[in-house]
């Protein structure tokens, strides 16, 4: 069960969905090839968190999360994801709870091998500003699967080592 805390989603990360990142016999793009293919708008398909000890997957942002990530050709990324079932806040407590179903940041990005690295300039979580967020990304056709290292997140999986999972589809 996911425990929602009053603290921010510090260190929220993304992780890979199991499956090949490219067609059989084809090498997944990296470096400049990956950078060129990343440019554009990507729609959120799914968002899960995996518990390292058990392998259990949880729909951390609900069954129908929404969001987009936009990569520009001049090195900017805008990232905005929200959990499913969000409703307008009727109280300060509601407003605080909504923050736990949102991930948003903007910054300059670069591609290193099979990773994109964002130098965060603005974020929903102030502690992310001035940090670098590193993501491993695998592209297959119009699908992008993204991963981060295992880490302990107090808001996901009750503070046990976990990784977040996200899948995007290129927006049409």
DSSP file (Angstrom, degrees, kcal/mol; ACC not computed):
  #  RESIDUE AA STRUCTURE BP1 BP2  ACC     N-H-->O    O-->H-N    N-H-->O    O-->H-N    TCO  KAPPA ALPHA  PHI   PSI    X-CA   Y-CA   Z-CA
    1    1 A X              0   0    0      0, 0.0     2,-0.4     0, 0.0   157,-0.1   0.000 360.0 360.0 360.0 138.3    0.0    0.0    0.0
    2    2 A X        -     0   0    0    155,-0.1     2,-0.6   154,-0.1   154,-0.1  -0.667 360.0-148.8 -83.1 131.7    1.3    3.4   -0.8
    3    3 A X        -     0   0    0     -2,-0.4     2,-0.5   152,-0.2   155,-0.1  -0.898   6.8-147.0-103.6 123.9    1.6    5.8    2.1
    4    4 A X        -     0   0    0     -2,-0.6     2,-0.2   154,-0.0   151,-0.1  -0.795  18.3-165.8 -92.1 127.0    1.1    9.5    1.3
    5    5 A X        -     0   0    0     -2,-0.5   150,-0.0     2,-0.2    95,-0.0  -0.665  31.8-120.9-107.9 164.2    3.2   11.8    3.5
    6    6 A X  S    S+     0   0    0     -2,-0.2     2,-0.1     2,-0.0    -1,-0.1   0.572  90.2  89.0 -79.3  -9.0    2.9   15.5    4.1
    7    7 A X  S    S-     0   0    0      1,-0.1    -2,-0.2     3,-0.0     0, 0.0  -0.379  88.6 -92.6 -83.4 168.4    6.5   15.8    2.7
    8    8 A X        -     0   0    0      1,-0.1     2,-1.4    -2,-0.1    -1,-0.1  -0.198  37.6 -99.6 -76.4 171.1    7.2   16.4   -0.9
    9    9 A X    >   -     0   0    0     90,-0.2     3,-1.8    93,-0.2    -1,-0.1  -0.350  54.2-177.0 -85.7  53.6    8.0   13.7   -3.5
   10   10 A X  T 3   +     0   0    0     -2,-1.4   145,-0.2     1,-0.3   144,-0.2  -0.292  64.7   8.1 -59.1 130.5   11.7   14.3   -3.2
   11   11 A X  T 3  S+     0   0    0      1,-0.2    -1,-0.3   114,-0.1    -2,-0.0   0.621  79.9 173.5  79.0  13.0   13.7   12.2   -5.6
   12   12 A X    <   -     0   0    0     -3,-1.8     2,-0.3     1,-0.1    -1,-0.2  -0.306  13.7-177.2 -55.2 134.5   10.8   10.8   -7.5
   13   13 A X        -     0   0    0    135,-0.1     2,-0.3   138,-0.1   135,-0.1  -0.790  22.4-121.3-134.3 174.3   12.2    8.8  -10.3
   14   14 A X        -     0   0    0     -2,-0.3   151,-0.3   133,-0.1     2,-0.3  -0.844  23.5-162.7-120.2 152.9   11.2    6.8  -13.3
   15   15 A X        -     0   0    0    132,-0.5   151,-2.3    -2,-0.3   131,-0.7  -0.904  23.2 -92.8-139.6 166.3   11.9    3.2  -14.2
   16   16 A X        -     0   0    0     -2,-0.3     2,-0.4   149,-0.2   151,-0.1  -0.449  26.6-132.6 -81.0 145.0   11.8    0.8  -17.2
   17   17 A X        -     0   0    0    149,-0.2   128,-0.1    -2,-0.2    -1,-0.0  -0.815  40.8-100.6 -89.8 134.7    9.0   -1.4  -18.1
   18   18 A X  S    S+     0   0    0     -2,-0.4     2,-0.2     3,-0.0    -1,-0.1  -0.309  81.3  78.2 -60.8 134.0   10.2   -5.0  -18.8
   19   19 A X  S    S-     0   0    0     -3,-0.0    -2,-0.1    -2,-0.0     2,-0.0  -0.660  85.6 -56.2 144.2 161.8   10.6   -5.7  -22.5
   20   20 A X        -     0   0    0     -2,-0.2     4,-0.1     1,-0.1     3,-0.1  -0.329  32.7-149.6 -67.7 147.9   12.9   -5.1  -25.3
   21   21 A X  S    S+     0   0    0      2,-0.1     2,-0.3   116,-0.0    -1,-0.1   0.433  79.4  20.4 -94.1  -1.2   13.8   -1.5  -26.1
   22   22 A X  S    S-     0   0    0    118,-0.1   118,-0.1     6,-0.1     6,-0.1  -0.960  94.0 -77.0-157.0 168.9   14.3   -2.3  -29.8
   23   23 A X    >   -     0   0    0     -2,-0.3     3,-2.4     1,-0.2    -2,-0.1  -0.332  66.0 -78.2 -70.5 155.2   13.4   -4.8  -32.5
   24   24 A X  T 3  S+     0   0    0      1,-0.3    -1,-0.2    -4,-0.1     3,-0.1  -0.290 120.4  12.3 -54.5 132.7   15.2   -8.1  -32.7
   25   25 A X  T 3  S+     0   0    0      1,-0.2     2,-0.4    -3,-0.1    -1,-0.3   0.416 106.7 108.7  79.5  -1.9   18.6   -7.6  -34.3
   26   26 A X    <   -     0   0    0     -3,-2.4     2,-0.4     0, 0.0    -1,-0.2  -0.872  67.3-127.9-110.2 140.5   18.4   -3.8  -34.0
   27   27 A X        -     0   0    0     -2,-0.4    -4,-0.1    -3,-0.1     2,-0.1  -0.702  26.1-115.4 -88.1 136.0   20.4   -1.7  -31.6
   28   28 A X        -     0   0    0     -2,-0.4    -6,-0.1     1,-0.1     6,-0.1  -0.433  41.5-100.9 -65.4 141.7   18.5    0.7  -29.3
   29   29 A X        +     0   0    0    110,-0.3     2,-0.3     4,-0.1   110,-0.2  -0.364  47.8 172.5 -67.2 143.5   19.5    4.3  -30.1
   30   30 A X    >>  +     0   0    0     -3,-0.1     3,-1.2   108,-0.1     4,-1.0  -0.878  45.7   1.3-137.8 171.9   22.0    6.1  -27.8
   31   31 A X  H 3> S-     0   0    0     82,-2.8     4,-2.6    -2,-0.3     5,-0.2  -0.168 130.4  -0.4  53.8-131.7   23.9    9.3  -27.8
   32   32 A X  H 3> S+     0   0    0      1,-0.2     4,-2.4     2,-0.2    -1,-0.3   0.859 135.1  54.1 -60.9 -38.4   23.1   11.6  -30.8
   33   33 A X  H <> S+     0   0    0     -3,-1.2     4,-1.9     2,-0.2    -1,-0.2   0.919 111.5  45.4 -63.3 -42.6   20.6    9.2  -32.3
   34   34 A X  H  X S+     0   0    0     -4,-1.0     4,-2.0     2,-0.2    -2,-0.2   0.922 110.6  54.0 -64.8 -44.2   18.7    9.0  -29.1
   35   35 A X  H  X S+     0   0    0     -4,-2.6     4,-1.0     1,-0.2    -2,-0.2   0.910 109.6  47.8 -57.9 -43.6   18.8   12.8  -28.7
   36   36 A X  H  < S+     0   0    0     -4,-2.4     3,-0.3     1,-0.2    -1,-0.2   0.901 113.2  47.5 -64.7 -40.6   17.3   13.2  -32.2
   37   37 A X  H  < S+     0   0    0     -4,-1.9    -1,-0.2     1,-0.2    -2,-0.2   0.759 104.8  60.9 -74.5 -24.1   14.5   10.7  -31.5
   38   38 A X  H  < S+     0   0    0     -4,-2.0    33,-0.4    -5,-0.1    -1,-0.2   0.832  77.3 107.7 -69.9 -32.0   13.6   12.2  -28.1
   39   39 A X     <  +     0   0    0     -4,-1.0     2,-0.3    -3,-0.3    33,-0.2  -0.217  65.1  41.9 -56.1 128.5   12.7   15.6  -29.6
   40   40 A X  E    S-A   71   0A   0     31,-2.6    31,-2.7     2,-0.0     2,-0.4  -0.861  95.6 -46.1 132.9-166.1    8.9   16.1  -29.5
   41   41 A X  E     -A   70   0A   0     -2,-0.3   130,-2.8    29,-0.2     2,-0.4  -0.892  44.0-166.2-110.9 132.9    6.0   15.5  -27.2
   42   42 A X  E     -AB  69 170A   0     27,-2.7    27,-2.1    -2,-0.4     2,-0.3  -0.966  11.0-142.8-121.3 132.2    5.4   12.2  -25.3
   43   43 A X  E     -AB  68 169A   0    126,-3.6   126,-2.4    -2,-0.4    25,-0.2  -0.743  25.1-110.6 -95.1 140.5    2.1   11.2  -23.6
   44   44 A X  E     + B   0 168A   0     23,-2.6   124,-0.2    -2,-0.3    23,-0.2  -0.507  37.2 170.9 -67.7 131.4    2.1    9.3  -20.3
   45   45 A X  E     -     0   0A   0    122,-3.4     2,-0.3     1,-0.4   123,-0.2   0.762  63.4  -8.9-106.0 -49.2    0.8    5.8  -20.8
   46   46 A X  E     - B   0 167A   0    121,-1.4   121,-2.2    18,-0.1    -1,-0.4  -0.989  49.2-161.1-152.7 157.8    1.5    4.2  -17.4
   47   47 A X  E     + B   0 166A   0     15,-0.3    14,-0.8    -2,-0.3     2,-0.3  -0.946  22.7 163.1-144.8 117.1    3.3    4.9  -14.1
   48   48 A X  E     - B   0 165A   0    117,-2.4   117,-5.2    -2,-0.4     2,-0.4  -0.877  27.8-141.2-131.9 162.9    4.2    2.2  -11.7
   49   49 A X  E     -CB  58 164A   0      9,-2.2     9,-2.3    -2,-0.3     2,-0.5  -0.996  15.9-152.0-124.9 133.7    6.5    1.6   -8.7
   50   50 A X  E     -CB  57 163A   0    113,-3.4   113,-1.9    -2,-0.4     2,-0.5  -0.915  11.5-135.9-109.0 129.2    8.4   -1.6   -8.2
   51   51 A X  E  >  - B   0 162A   0      5,-2.5     4,-2.7    -2,-0.5   111,-0.2  -0.714  12.7-147.3 -79.4 125.1    9.4   -2.9   -4.7
   52   52 A X  T  4 S+     0   0    0    109,-2.4    -1,-0.1    -2,-0.5   110,-0.1   0.896  92.9  46.7 -63.4 -42.4   13.0   -4.1   -4.9
   53   53 A X  T  4 S+     0   0    0    108,-0.5    -1,-0.2     1,-0.2   109,-0.1   0.881 128.4  21.8 -70.0 -39.0   12.6   -6.9   -2.3
   54   54 A X  T  4 S-     0   0    0      2,-0.1    -2,-0.2     0, 0.0    -1,-0.2   0.661  89.6-131.4-105.4 -19.4    9.3   -8.4   -3.6
   55   55 A X     <  +     0   0    0     -4,-2.7    -3,-0.1     1,-0.3     2,-0.1   0.492  52.5 155.5  76.9   2.3    9.2   -7.3   -7.2
   56   56 A X        -     0   0    0     -5,-0.2    -5,-2.5    -6,-0.1     2,-0.4  -0.402  33.2-146.2 -66.4 135.7    5.6   -6.2   -6.6
   57   57 A X  E     -C   50   0A   0     -7,-0.2     2,-0.4    -3,-0.1    -7,-0.2  -0.871  13.5-169.3-105.1 137.9    4.3   -3.4   -9.0
   58   58 A X  E     -C   49   0A   0     -9,-2.3    -9,-2.2    -2,-0.4     2,-1.9  -0.980  30.7-124.4-126.0 136.8    1.9   -0.7   -7.8
   59   59 A X    >   -     0   0    0     -2,-0.4     3,-1.9   -11,-0.2   -11,-0.2  -0.611  36.0-175.7 -75.3  84.9    0.0    1.8   -9.9
   60   60 A X  T 3  S+     0   0    0     -2,-1.9    -1,-0.2     1,-0.3   -12,-0.1   0.756  78.4  34.1 -61.9 -28.7    1.5    4.6   -7.9
   61   61 A X  T 3  S-     0   0    0    -14,-0.8    23,-2.9     1,-0.4    -1,-0.3   0.044 122.0 -97.9-115.5  25.0   -0.5    7.3   -9.7
   62   62 A X    X   -     0   0    0     -3,-1.9     3,-0.5    21,-0.2    -1,-0.4  -0.169  47.9 -63.2  87.5 177.9   -3.7    5.3  -10.3
   63   63 A X  T 3  S+     0   0    0      1,-0.2    -1,-0.2    -3,-0.1     2,-0.1   0.720 127.7  33.3 -76.9 -22.2   -4.9    3.4  -13.3
   64   64 A X  T 3  S+     0   0    0     -3,-0.2    -1,-0.2   -18,-0.1    21,-0.2  -0.444  74.5 171.3-135.2  62.6   -5.3    6.4  -15.6
   65   65 A X    <   -     0   0    0     -3,-0.5     2,-0.3   -20,-0.1    18,-0.2  -0.306  18.4-148.2 -68.7 158.8   -2.6    9.0  -14.9
   66   66 A X  E     + D   0  82A   0     16,-2.4    16,-3.3   -23,-0.0     2,-0.3  -0.891  34.0 105.2-124.9 156.7   -2.2   11.9  -17.3
   67   67 A X  E     - D   0  81A   0     -2,-0.3   -23,-2.6    14,-0.3     2,-0.3  -0.856  38.7-131.0 156.6 173.0    0.8   13.9  -18.4
   68   68 A X  E     -AD  43  80A   0     12,-2.2    12,-2.6    -2,-0.3     2,-0.4  -0.984   2.9-152.6-147.6 154.6    3.4   14.8  -21.0
   69   69 A X  E     -AD  42  79A   0    -27,-2.1   -27,-2.7    -2,-0.3     2,-0.5  -0.999  16.8-161.8-127.2 134.2    7.1   15.3  -21.4
   70   70 A X  E     -AD  41  78A   0      8,-2.7     8,-2.0    -2,-0.4     2,-0.5  -0.971   4.2-168.0-122.5 122.4    8.3   17.6  -24.1
   71   71 A X  E     -AD  40  77A   0    -31,-2.7   -31,-2.6    -2,-0.5     2,-0.3  -0.933  11.1-154.2-107.4 128.5   11.9   17.6  -25.4
   72   72 A X    >   -     0   0    0      4,-2.8     3,-1.5    -2,-0.5     4,-0.1  -0.677  24.4-121.0 -99.7 158.5   13.0   20.5  -27.6
   73   73 A X  T 3  S+     0   0    0      1,-0.3    -1,-0.1    -2,-0.3   -34,-0.1   0.690 111.2  60.0 -70.0 -17.7   15.7   20.4  -30.2
   74   74 A X  T 3  S-     0   0    0      2,-0.1    -1,-0.3    34,-0.0    -3,-0.0   0.191 126.5 -91.3 -98.9  18.1   17.6   23.2  -28.4
   75   75 A X  S <  S+     0   0    0     -3,-1.5    34,-2.7     1,-0.3     2,-0.4   0.701  79.9 130.2  92.9  21.0   17.9   21.2  -25.1
   76   76 A X  E     - E   0 108A   0     32,-0.3    -4,-2.8    -4,-0.1     2,-0.4  -0.838  32.6-167.6-105.5 146.8   14.9   22.0  -23.0
   77   77 A X  E     -DE  71 107A   0     30,-2.6    30,-2.0    -2,-0.4     2,-0.4  -1.000   5.1-168.6-131.1 135.8   12.6   19.5  -21.3
   78   78 A X  E     -DE  70 106A   0     -8,-2.0    -8,-2.7    -2,-0.4     2,-0.5  -0.995  11.1-172.4-122.2 126.4    9.2   20.2  -19.7
   79   79 A X  E     +DE  69 105A   0     26,-2.9    26,-2.2    -2,-0.4     2,-0.4  -0.976  12.2 163.6-128.4 119.0    7.8   17.3  -17.6
   80   80 A X  E     +DE  68 104A   0    -12,-2.6   -12,-2.2    -2,-0.5     2,-0.4  -0.923   4.8 165.7-142.8 114.4    4.3   17.3  -16.1
   81   81 A X  E     -DE  67 103A   0     22,-3.0    22,-2.4    -2,-0.4     2,-0.3  -0.962   9.1-173.7-127.2 143.9    2.6   14.2  -14.8
   82   82 A X  E     -DE  66 102A   0    -16,-3.3   -16,-2.4    -2,-0.4    20,-0.2  -0.994  24.9-113.2-138.6 147.9   -0.5   13.8  -12.6
   83   83 A X    >   -     0   0    0     18,-2.6     3,-0.7    -2,-0.3   -21,-0.2  -0.261  40.0 -97.3 -71.3 161.1   -2.3   10.9  -11.0
   84   84 A X  T 3  S+     0   0    0    -23,-2.9   -19,-0.1     1,-0.2    -1,-0.1  -0.405 100.8  34.1 -76.6 156.8   -5.7    9.7  -12.0
   85   85 A X  T 3  S+     0   0    0    -21,-0.2    -1,-0.2     1,-0.2     2,-0.2   0.639  73.7 162.8  77.6  15.4   -8.8   10.8  -10.1
   86   86 A X    <   -     0   0    0     -3,-0.7     2,-0.3    15,-0.1    -1,-0.2  -0.480  13.1-176.5 -69.1 136.3   -7.6   14.3   -9.2
   87   87 A X        -     0   0    0     -2,-0.2     3,-0.1     7,-0.1    11,-0.1  -0.928  37.1 -80.6-130.4 155.1  -10.5   16.6   -8.2
   88   88 A X        -     0   0    0     -2,-0.3     2,-0.1     1,-0.1     7,-0.0  -0.263  55.3-106.9 -55.2 139.4  -10.5   20.3   -7.3
   89   89 A X        -     0   0    0      1,-0.1    -1,-0.1     5,-0.1     3,-0.1  -0.434  30.7-175.6 -70.5 139.9   -9.4   20.9   -3.7
   90   90 A X  S    S+     0   0    0     -2,-0.1     2,-0.3     1,-0.1    -1,-0.1   0.419  72.0  19.6-110.8  -5.0  -12.1   21.8   -1.2
   91   91 A X  S  > S-     0   0    0      1,-0.1     4,-2.2     0, 0.0     5,-0.1  -0.945  84.5-100.6-153.0 170.4   -9.7   22.4    1.7
   92   92 A X  H  > S+     0   0    0     -2,-0.3     4,-2.4     2,-0.2     5,-0.2   0.865 123.1  55.0 -64.8 -35.8   -6.1   23.0    2.5
   93   93 A X  H  > S+     0   0    0      2,-0.2     4,-2.3     1,-0.2    -1,-0.2   0.911 108.0  48.9 -63.5 -42.1   -5.7   19.3    3.3
   94   94 A X  H  > S+     0   0    0      2,-0.2     4,-1.9     1,-0.2    -2,-0.2   0.921 110.7  50.9 -60.7 -43.8   -7.1   18.4   -0.1
   95   95 A X  H  X S+     0   0    0     -4,-2.2     4,-0.9     1,-0.2    -2,-0.2   0.901 110.5  48.6 -62.7 -41.9   -4.7   20.9   -1.8
   96   96 A X  H >< S+     0   0    0     -4,-2.4     3,-0.6     1,-0.2     4,-0.5   0.894 109.2  53.1 -65.0 -39.9   -1.7   19.4    0.1
   97   97 A X  H >< S+     0   0    0     -4,-2.3     3,-1.3     1,-0.2    -1,-0.2   0.853 100.1  62.2 -64.8 -34.4   -2.8   15.9   -0.9
   98   98 A X  H >< S+     0   0    0     -4,-1.9     3,-1.9     1,-0.3    -1,-0.2   0.827  92.0  65.8 -61.0 -31.3   -2.9   16.9   -4.6
   99   99 A X  G X< S+     0   0    0     -4,-0.9     3,-1.0    -3,-0.6    -1,-0.3   0.790  93.3  61.2 -61.3 -26.8    0.8   17.7   -4.5
  100  100 A X  G <  S+     0   0    0     -3,-1.3    -1,-0.3    -4,-0.5    -2,-0.2   0.508 101.5  52.8 -80.1  -3.6    1.4   14.0   -3.9
  101  101 A X  G <  S+     0   0    0     -3,-1.9   -18,-2.6    -4,-0.2     2,-0.4  -0.047  99.6  79.4-117.8  30.1   -0.1   13.1   -7.2
  102  102 A X  E <   -E   82   0A   0     -3,-1.0     2,-0.4   -20,-0.2   -20,-0.2  -0.998  46.3-178.8-140.1 139.5    2.0   15.5   -9.3
  103  103 A X  E     +E   81   0A   0    -22,-2.4   -22,-3.0    -2,-0.4     2,-0.4  -0.971  21.8 158.2-134.2 121.7    5.5   15.5  -10.7
  104  104 A X  E     +E   80   0A   0     -2,-0.4    20,-2.6   -24,-0.2    21,-0.4  -0.983   1.0 145.7-149.0 132.9    6.5   18.6  -12.7
  105  105 A X  E     -EF  79 123A   0    -26,-2.2   -26,-2.9    -2,-0.4     2,-0.3  -0.984  22.9-155.7-158.9 161.1    9.9   20.1  -13.6
  106  106 A X  E     +EF  78 122A   0     16,-2.2    15,-2.9    -2,-0.3    16,-1.8  -0.990  31.9 124.0-137.2 143.2   11.6   22.1  -16.4
  107  107 A X  E     -EF  77 120A   0    -30,-2.0   -30,-2.6    -2,-0.3     2,-0.3  -0.986  58.2 -68.6-175.9-178.7   15.2   22.3  -17.2
  108  108 A X  E     -EF  76 119A   0     11,-1.3    11,-3.1    -2,-0.3     2,-0.3  -0.714  50.0-163.0 -86.2 139.4   18.0   21.9  -19.7
  109  109 A X  E     - F   0 118A   0    -34,-2.7     2,-0.3    -2,-0.3     9,-0.2  -0.888  13.7-173.8-124.7 158.2   18.7   18.4  -20.7
  110  110 A X  E     - F   0 117A   0      7,-1.7     7,-2.8    -2,-0.3     2,-0.5  -0.954  23.4-124.3-139.5 159.0   21.5   16.5  -22.4
  111  111 A X  E     - F   0 116A   0     -2,-0.3     2,-0.5     5,-0.2     5,-0.2  -0.921  22.2-178.8-109.5 130.9   21.9   12.9  -23.6
  112  112 A X  E >   - F   0 115A   0      3,-2.6     3,-1.7    -2,-0.5     2,-0.4  -0.948  64.5 -55.3-127.3 107.8   24.7   10.7  -22.4
  113  113 A X  T 3  S-     0   0    0     -2,-0.5   -82,-2.8     1,-0.3   -79,-0.2  -0.451 124.0 -14.4  62.1-117.4   24.6    7.2  -23.9
  114  114 A X  T 3  S+     0   0    0     -2,-0.4    23,-2.9   -84,-0.2     2,-0.3   0.028 123.7  85.2-105.4  26.2   21.2    5.8  -23.1
  115  115 A X  E <   -FG 112 136A   0     -3,-1.7    -3,-2.6    21,-0.3     2,-0.4  -0.936  61.3-148.3-126.8 148.9   20.3    8.4  -20.5
  116  116 A X  E     -FG 111 135A   0     19,-2.5    19,-2.5    -2,-0.3     2,-0.5  -0.956  17.0-159.2-109.5 139.2   18.9   11.9  -20.5
  117  117 A X  E     -FG 110 134A   0     -7,-2.8    -7,-1.7    -2,-0.4     2,-0.5  -0.975   3.4-159.0-121.1 121.3   20.2   14.2  -17.7
  118  118 A X  E     -FG 109 133A   0     15,-2.8    15,-2.5    -2,-0.5     2,-0.9  -0.882  12.8-151.1-105.0 128.0   18.1   17.2  -16.7
  119  119 A X  E     -FG 108 132A   0    -11,-3.1   -11,-1.3    -2,-0.5    13,-0.2  -0.862  34.0-135.2 -89.4 102.7   19.6   20.2  -14.9
  120  120 A X  E     +F  107   0A   0     11,-2.5    10,-2.6    -2,-0.9   -13,-0.3  -0.413  36.2 168.5 -72.6 128.6   16.4   21.2  -13.1
  121  121 A X  E    S+     0   0A   0    -15,-2.9     2,-0.3     1,-0.4   -14,-0.2   0.723  71.7  13.9-108.0 -34.4   15.6   24.9  -13.1
  122  122 A X  E    S+F  106   0A   0    -16,-1.8   -16,-2.2     6,-0.1    -1,-0.4  -0.987  71.9 165.4-138.7 150.0   12.0   24.8  -11.7
  123  123 A X  E     -F  105   0A   0     -2,-0.3   -18,-0.2   -18,-0.2     6,-0.1  -0.994  49.0-118.3-161.0 155.8   10.1   22.0  -10.0
  124  124 A X  S    S+     0   0    0    -20,-2.6     2,-0.6    -2,-0.3   -19,-0.1   0.767 111.9  56.4 -65.6 -26.2    7.1   21.1   -8.0
  125  125 A X  S >> S-     0   0    0    -21,-0.4     3,-2.5     1,-0.1     4,-0.5  -0.929  79.3-153.1-109.1 109.0    9.5   20.0   -5.3
  126  126 A X  G >4 S+     0   0    0     -2,-0.6     3,-1.1     1,-0.3    -1,-0.1   0.787  91.1  67.2 -54.0 -30.5   11.9   22.9   -4.4
  127  127 A X  G 34 S+     0   0    0      1,-0.3    -1,-0.3    -3,-0.1    -3,-0.0   0.660  93.8  60.0 -68.1 -13.1   14.6   20.4   -3.4
  128  128 A X  G X4 S+     0   0    0     -3,-2.5     3,-2.4     2,-0.1    -8,-0.3   0.756  78.7 104.8 -81.2 -25.4   15.0   19.3   -7.0
  129  129 A X  T << S+     0   0    0     -3,-1.1    -8,-0.2    -4,-0.5     3,-0.1  -0.354  89.5  16.9 -61.2 129.4   15.9   22.9   -8.2
  130  130 A X  T 3  S+     0   0    0    -10,-2.6    -1,-0.3     1,-0.3     2,-0.2   0.415 106.5 108.6  87.7  -1.4   19.6   23.0   -8.9
  131  131 A X    <   -     0   0    0     -3,-2.4   -11,-2.5   -11,-0.1     2,-0.5  -0.562  68.4-121.1-100.1 168.4   19.9   19.2   -9.1
  132  132 A X  E     -G  119   0A   0    -13,-0.2     2,-0.6    -2,-0.2   -13,-0.2  -0.952  19.4-158.2-107.5 130.2   20.5   16.8  -12.0
  133  133 A X  E     -G  118   0A   0    -15,-2.5   -15,-2.8    -2,-0.5     2,-0.4  -0.945  10.3-158.5-108.3 120.6   17.9   14.2  -12.6
  134  134 A X  E     -G  117   0A   0     -2,-0.6     2,-0.4   -17,-0.2   -17,-0.2  -0.855  11.5-179.3-106.7 132.5   19.3   11.2  -14.5
  135  135 A X  E     -G  116   0A   0    -19,-2.5   -19,-2.5    -2,-0.4     2,-0.5  -0.996  21.9-141.9-132.1 133.0   17.0    8.9  -16.5
  136  136 A X  E     -GH 115 147A   0     11,-3.2    11,-3.0    -2,-0.4     2,-0.4  -0.814  28.3-167.8 -89.0 134.6   17.8    5.8  -18.6
  137  137 A X  E     - H   0 146A   0    -23,-2.9     2,-0.4    -2,-0.5     9,-0.2  -0.980  16.2-169.0-132.5 137.8   15.5    5.7  -21.6
  138  138 A X  E     - H   0 145A   0      7,-3.0     7,-2.7    -2,-0.4     2,-0.4  -0.992  11.7-157.6-124.5 128.0   14.8    3.0  -24.2
  139  139 A X  E     + H   0 144A   0     -2,-0.4     2,-0.3  -110,-0.2  -110,-0.3  -0.874  15.8 172.7-108.3 137.5   12.9    3.8  -27.3
  140  140 A X  E >   - H   0 143A   0      3,-2.5     3,-2.1    -2,-0.4     2,-0.2  -0.898  67.4 -54.1-139.7 110.4   11.0    1.2  -29.5
  141  141 A X  T 3  S-     0   0    0     -2,-0.3    -1,-0.0     1,-0.3  -120,-0.0  -0.411 122.5 -17.1  59.1-124.5    9.0    2.8  -32.2
  142  142 A X  T 3  S+     0   0    0     -2,-0.2    28,-2.7    -3,-0.1     2,-0.4   0.130 119.3  95.7 -98.6  19.3    6.7    5.4  -30.7
  143  143 A X  E <   -HI 140 169A   0     -3,-2.1    -3,-2.5    26,-0.2     2,-0.5  -0.917  52.4-166.8-113.5 137.1    7.1    4.0  -27.1
  144  144 A X  E     -HI 139 168A   0     24,-2.4    24,-2.7    -2,-0.4     2,-0.4  -0.987   0.7-168.2-123.2 122.7    9.6    5.3  -24.6
  145  145 A X  E     -HI 138 167A   0     -7,-2.7    -7,-3.0    -2,-0.5     2,-0.3  -0.931  11.1-164.6-109.6 135.2   10.4    3.4  -21.4
  146  146 A X  E     -HI 137 166A   0     20,-1.7    20,-0.9  -131,-0.7     2,-0.3  -0.914   6.7-175.2-125.9 144.4   12.3    5.2  -18.7
  147  147 A X  E     -H  136   0A   0    -11,-3.0   -11,-3.2  -132,-0.4  -132,-0.5  -0.974   9.0-170.6-140.5 152.4   14.2    4.0  -15.6
  148  148 A X        -     0   0    0     16,-0.4  -132,-0.2    -2,-0.3   -13,-0.1  -0.859  39.7 -83.7-129.5 170.0   16.1    5.3  -12.6
  149  149 A X        -     0   0    0     -2,-0.3    15,-0.2     1,-0.1    13,-0.1  -0.227  55.3 -86.4 -67.0 162.9   18.3    3.5  -10.0
  150  150 A X        +     0   0    0     13,-0.1     2,-0.3    11,-0.1    13,-0.2  -0.437  61.0 159.4 -63.9 144.5   16.7    1.8   -7.0
  151  151 A X  E     -J  162   0A   0     11,-2.2    11,-3.2     9,-0.1     2,-0.6  -0.974  44.1 -98.3-160.2 165.4   16.2    4.2   -4.1
  152  152 A X  E     -J  161   0A   0     -2,-0.3     2,-0.5     9,-0.3     9,-0.2  -0.834  36.0-177.0 -95.3 123.6   14.2    4.6   -0.9
  153  153 A X        -     0   0    0      7,-0.8     6,-1.6    -2,-0.6     3,-0.5  -0.972  18.3-157.4-121.7 116.0   11.2    6.8   -1.3
  154  154 A X  S    S+     0   0    0     -2,-0.5     4,-0.2     1,-0.2  -151,-0.2   0.777  95.1  49.6 -65.1 -24.6    9.1    7.5    1.8
  155  155 A X  S    S+     0   0    0   -145,-0.2     2,-0.4     3,-0.1  -152,-0.2   0.722 109.5  54.7 -88.5 -21.6    6.0    8.3   -0.2
  156  156 A X  S >  S-     0   0    0     -3,-0.5     3,-1.3     1,-0.2    -3,-0.4  -0.932 123.3  -6.1-110.7 135.9    6.2    5.2   -2.4
  157  157 A X  G >  S-     0   0    0     -2,-0.4     3,-2.0     1,-0.3    -1,-0.2   0.785 114.9 -75.7  57.6  32.6    6.3    1.7   -1.0
  158  158 A X  G 3  S-     0   0    0      1,-0.3    -1,-0.3    -4,-0.2    -4,-0.2   0.792  90.2 -55.4  51.8  37.2    6.6    2.9    2.7
  159  159 A X  G <  S+     0   0    0     -6,-1.6    -1,-0.3    -3,-1.3    -5,-0.2   0.477 100.8 133.2  81.8   2.5   10.3    3.9    2.4
  160  160 A X  S <  S-     0   0    0     -3,-2.0    -7,-0.8    -7,-0.2    -1,-0.3  -0.481  73.1 -78.1 -80.2 157.9   11.6    0.5    1.1
  161  161 A X  E    S+ J   0 152A   0     -9,-0.2  -109,-2.4    -2,-0.1  -108,-0.5  -0.334  72.4 147.3 -56.1 130.2   14.0    0.4   -1.8
  162  162 A X  E     -BJ  51 151A   0    -11,-3.2   -11,-2.2  -111,-0.2     2,-0.4  -0.946  37.6-139.5-153.4 170.0   11.9    0.9   -5.0
  163  163 A X  E     -B   50   0A   0   -113,-1.9  -113,-3.4    -2,-0.3     2,-0.2  -0.991  21.2-125.3-136.8 148.8   12.0    2.3   -8.5
  164  164 A X  E     -B   49   0A   0     -2,-0.4   -16,-0.4  -115,-0.3     2,-0.4  -0.601  20.1-147.9 -91.0 154.1    9.3    4.1  -10.4
  165  165 A X  E     +B   48   0A   0   -117,-5.2  -117,-2.4  -151,-0.3     2,-0.4  -0.973  17.7 174.2-125.8 134.9    8.2    3.0  -13.8
  166  166 A X  E     -BI  47 146A   0   -151,-2.3   -20,-1.7   -20,-0.9     2,-0.4  -1.000  10.6-169.1-141.4 142.7    6.9    5.2  -16.6
  167  167 A X  E     -BI  46 145A   0   -121,-2.2  -122,-3.4    -2,-0.4  -121,-1.4  -0.999   9.0-171.1-131.2 134.2    5.9    4.5  -20.1
  168  168 A X  E     -BI  44 144A   0    -24,-2.7   -24,-2.4    -2,-0.4     2,-0.4  -0.858  10.9-153.2-119.1 155.7    5.3    7.2  -22.8
  169  169 A X  E     -BI  43 143A   0   -126,-2.4  -126,-3.6    -2,-0.3   -26,-0.2  -0.990  36.6-101.1-124.3 138.4    3.9    7.1  -26.3
  170  170 A X  E     -B   42   0A   0    -28,-2.7  -128,-0.3    -2,-0.4     2,-0.1  -0.377  43.9-118.4 -58.8 129.9    4.8    9.7  -28.8
  171  171 A X              0   0    0   -130,-2.8  -130,-0.2     1,-0.1    -1,-0.1  -0.422 360.0 360.0 -71.5 143.8    1.9   12.2  -29.0
  172  172 A X              0   0    0     -2,-0.1    -1,-0.1    -3,-0.1    -2,-0.1   0.449 360.0 360.0 -96.6 360.0    0.2   12.5  -32.4
